[in-house]
Amino acid sequence: MKKVLTIAGSDCSGGAGIQADIKTITAHNMYAMSAITALTAQNTTGVYGVLDSTPEFVGQQLDCIMTDIFPDSVKIGMVSSPEIIHKIVEKLEEYKPSNIVVDPVMISTSGSRLLSESAMDALISQLIPLATIITPNIHEAEALGGMEITTKEDMQVAAQKLSETYKGAILIKGGHLEDTADDLLYSNGELTWFPGERISNPNTHGTGCTLSSAIACNLAKGHDIKTSIKEAKQYITGAIEGGLDLGKGSGPLNHCYAIKN
């Protein structure tokens, strides 16, 4: 059985973060492990509190995982302090796992900044350079590239600009564009579009977490970057089309849509 590690924050309501990652990994018939960077008090209507793990405890979790059940891939999501980022980078450089997917959780769907300036600097300068692939949304790609993105052409310019700094693959998610939901991959000097249909479902809590975890699962299988993204997009499309309707706000996906009762 392939083993996938998620390093991220906990969502007590189960729709995003560690919980979404574990559901996604399990739905891919893989063994899920987690290092929790923060506890959050949140639900479908918003985030109401955050309690960070200490960097030392994050390091302890990673030591326990890496020295016993070594992962075939690693997904990294919410990392809210520069000290935690430093510790994760230290452990990644010590143990050298492959297939590292970084979902740079910097800016929310609504455009709100989720990281302090110092944490963002550490993410950009230390963690992202270790990634096999990063998966920013439009707002995050704007912050990383220092430019506005409103069209597919802008996405291409941003991807090429980011490639001058980051040597890994770059997947810019187009879900926030007005007229399309296409995603753009830049890898080894090549641009590849992944068409995405807009699905009539307001319940999209945890889509970024789910997509990055699904990519990590497919990389763990030994698929290349393009195949991993294609398969991950098919999974998340099915999870959104699953039509789960829970909570009073933007509800979670149906991660188990393919599992028959």
Secondary structure, DSSP 4 states (H G I P E B T S, - for coil): --EEEEEEEEETTSSSHHHHHHHHHHHTT-EEEEEEEEEEEEETTEEEEEEEPPHHHHHHHHHHHHTTS--SEEEE----SHHHHHHHHHHHHHH--S-EEE----B-TTS-B-S-HHHHHHIIIIIGGG-SEE--BHHHHHHHHTS---SHHHHHHHHHHHHTT--SEEEEB-TTSSS---EEEEETTEEEEE--PPPS-S--BTHHHHHHHHHHHHHHTT--HHHHHHHHHHHHHHHHHT----SSSSPBP-TTTTS--
